[in-house]
Amino acid sequence: MSLLVLGGTGTLGRQIVRKALDEGFQVKCLVRNFRKAVFLKEWGAQLVYGDLKLPETIPMTLIGITAIIDASTARPSDLYNAKEIDLYGKYILIEAAKKANIKKYIFFSILNASKYSEIPLMSLKLKIENTLINSDLDYTIFSLAGFFQGLINQYALPVLDKQSIWITGDTTAIAYMDTQDVAKCTVKSLSISDITRTNLPLVGNSSWTSLQIIKLCEKLSGQRSKISRVPVYLLRFARRFTQLFQWAWNISDRLAFTEIIAGGDKFDASMDDIYNVLQLNKNDIMTLELYMQEYFSKIMKKLKELNYKVKDNTEEIKF
Ligand SMILES: NC(=O)c1ccc[n+]([C@@H]2O[C@H](COP(=O)([O-])OP(=O)(O)OC[C@H]3O[C@@H](n4cnc5c(N)ncnc54)[C@H](OP(=O)(O)O)[C@@H]3O)[C@@H](O)[C@H]2O)c1
């Protein structure tokens, strides 16, 4: 089976490329910057130029492809409106997939998107979900809650660096998952014929609030965190204000997500059926405790080595 992966340079996409290559798939990556994607080529993937903002570049990338895994999404730094990438670009991709007779189409959505359709990114995800449902493609939609990897910048580094961590309320618990596990399940699903035209949640084994994650980072690093609380009404005001300007819609979207984190919902789902279908065991899935433990022990070791060197140098200078 030959795969076309979109978003191969991203947090999740790169893990999918790695896993698919390890499993013996032929992998082609649609990328918009070859230099940035050179590591994918070194791993053994083929690179092909494409940009979801440039519809004419999409159909050619599908030549010789049996399955598409779309892990792309607009970067927060992208000045363009997310709609161009996460809606119009994907409409074109789905149309091209139909014409190219693609056998499997995998798309990543966001858990609970239908509850928050007033948030632009959620509504774009829902529109693509519906387009797939109304197509005759054999699709799998995986609805994700969040990644362990994002928690490093959000919590682990600020705790280590004694920077302020901004939180709103602390009631929403999210079942974050390691992107390596998302990739493992995604690639495995390609070989399971029971998984067809369906939407499945893909989440970690336990859900975490911001404060619980901060406490875990404090425990593992031995550092105390600096927590700053932002009132939700302030976020709401900032969101409404940024919504007035098209160039600020991405910021507005992100503020809306922060509001969700304060909203007390649960971003969690049972994975028992999916593990059964995928023939995976719950214990094969990484826990946040272990992931953070490995991260902090690596970083603490590096910091110790650095101190040693500084000490050695100082002693050398003294002599
Ligand atoms: N992160 C989360 O917590 C989370 C939660 C729920 C669902 N998801 C979904 O999971 C998927 C992967 O997310 P992620 O966090 O791994 O994404 P990411 O790290 O932000 O990566 C985005 C990827 O999309 C590519 N891309 C952006 N604009 C493009 C364009 N115009 N044409 C072609 N490719 C383009 C980027 O390429 P460049 O490197 O060239 O920018 C990059 O490879 C997305 O569908 C996302 O919505 C993520």
PDBQT file of the ligand as one rigid body, heavy atoms in Angstrom, charges set to zero:
ROOT
HETATM    1  N1  LIG A 401      -2.163  19.345  18.439  1.00  0.00    +0.000 N 
HETATM    2  C1  LIG A 401      -3.248  18.898  19.072  1.00  0.00    +0.000 C 
HETATM    3  O1  LIG A 401      -3.313  18.891  20.311  1.00  0.00    +0.000 OA
HETATM    4  C2  LIG A 401      -4.422  18.376  18.286  1.00  0.00    +0.000 A 
HETATM    5  C3  LIG A 401      -5.645  18.111  18.936  1.00  0.00    +0.000 A 
HETATM    6  C4  LIG A 401      -6.718  17.604  18.190  1.00  0.00    +0.000 A 
HETATM    7  C5  LIG A 401      -6.577  17.386  16.823  1.00  0.00    +0.000 A 
HETATM    8  N2  LIG A 401      -5.396  17.673  16.212  1.00  0.00    +0.000 N 
HETATM    9  C6  LIG A 401      -5.287  17.443  14.772  1.00  0.00    +0.000 C 
HETATM   10  O2  LIG A 401      -4.207  16.542  14.519  1.00  0.00    +0.000 OA
HETATM   11  C7  LIG A 401      -3.608  16.845  13.256  1.00  0.00    +0.000 C 
HETATM   12  C8  LIG A 401      -2.108  17.061  13.447  1.00  0.00    +0.000 C 
HETATM   13  O3  LIG A 401      -1.893  18.175  14.316  1.00  0.00    +0.000 OA
HETATM   14  P1  LIG A 401      -0.412  18.650  14.715  1.00  0.00    +0.000 P 
HETATM   15  O4  LIG A 401      -0.523  19.350  16.025  1.00  0.00    +0.000 OA
HETATM   16  O5  LIG A 401       0.531  17.489  14.571  1.00  0.00    +0.000 OA
HETATM   17  O6  LIG A 401      -0.121  19.724  13.584  1.00  0.00    +0.000 OA
HETATM   18  P2  LIG A 401       1.192  20.646  13.459  1.00  0.00    +0.000 P 
HETATM   19  O7  LIG A 401       2.304  20.134  14.301  1.00  0.00    +0.000 OA
HETATM   20  O8  LIG A 401       0.764  22.076  13.664  1.00  0.00    +0.000 OA
HETATM   21  O9  LIG A 401       1.610  20.450  11.936  1.00  0.00    +0.000 OA
HETATM   22  C9  LIG A 401       0.833  20.956  10.916  1.00  0.00    +0.000 C 
HETATM   23  C10 LIG A 401       1.289  20.330   9.635  1.00  0.00    +0.000 C 
HETATM   24  O10 LIG A 401       0.452  20.823   8.561  1.00  0.00    +0.000 OA
HETATM   25  C11 LIG A 401       1.298  21.292   7.511  1.00  0.00    +0.000 C 
HETATM   26  N3  LIG A 401       0.672  22.391   6.781  1.00  0.00    +0.000 N 
HETATM   27  C12 LIG A 401       0.280  23.590   7.267  1.00  0.00    +0.000 A 
HETATM   28  N4  LIG A 401      -0.191  24.356   6.284  1.00  0.00    +0.000 NA
HETATM   29  C13 LIG A 401      -0.103  23.627   5.137  1.00  0.00    +0.000 A 
HETATM   30  C14 LIG A 401      -0.404  23.887   3.773  1.00  0.00    +0.000 A 
HETATM   31  N5  LIG A 401      -0.868  25.068   3.392  1.00  0.00    +0.000 N 
HETATM   32  N6  LIG A 401      -0.194  22.916   2.872  1.00  0.00    +0.000 NA
HETATM   33  C15 LIG A 401       0.314  21.708   3.253  1.00  0.00    +0.000 A 
HETATM   34  N7  LIG A 401       0.637  21.406   4.520  1.00  0.00    +0.000 NA
HETATM   35  C16 LIG A 401       0.443  22.368   5.451  1.00  0.00    +0.000 A 
HETATM   36  C17 LIG A 401       2.533  21.805   8.239  1.00  0.00    +0.000 C 
HETATM   37  O11 LIG A 401       3.605  21.939   7.316  1.00  0.00    +0.000 OA
HETATM   38  P3  LIG A 401       4.819  23.002   7.572  1.00  0.00    +0.000 P 
HETATM   39  O12 LIG A 401       5.800  22.261   8.430  1.00  0.00    +0.000 OA
HETATM   40  O13 LIG A 401       5.290  23.310   6.210  1.00  0.00    +0.000 OA
HETATM   41  O14 LIG A 401       4.234  24.172   8.301  1.00  0.00    +0.000 OA
HETATM   42  C18 LIG A 401       2.736  20.705   9.255  1.00  0.00    +0.000 C 
HETATM   43  O15 LIG A 401       3.362  19.585   8.678  1.00  0.00    +0.000 OA
HETATM   44  C19 LIG A 401      -4.351  18.082  12.726  1.00  0.00    +0.000 C 
HETATM   45  O16 LIG A 401      -5.381  17.680  11.889  1.00  0.00    +0.000 OA
HETATM   46  C20 LIG A 401      -4.918  18.697  13.993  1.00  0.00    +0.000 C 
HETATM   47  O17 LIG A 401      -6.066  19.503  13.756  1.00  0.00    +0.000 OA
HETATM   48  C21 LIG A 401      -4.330  18.156  16.905  1.00  0.00    +0.000 A 
ENDROOT
TORSDOF 0
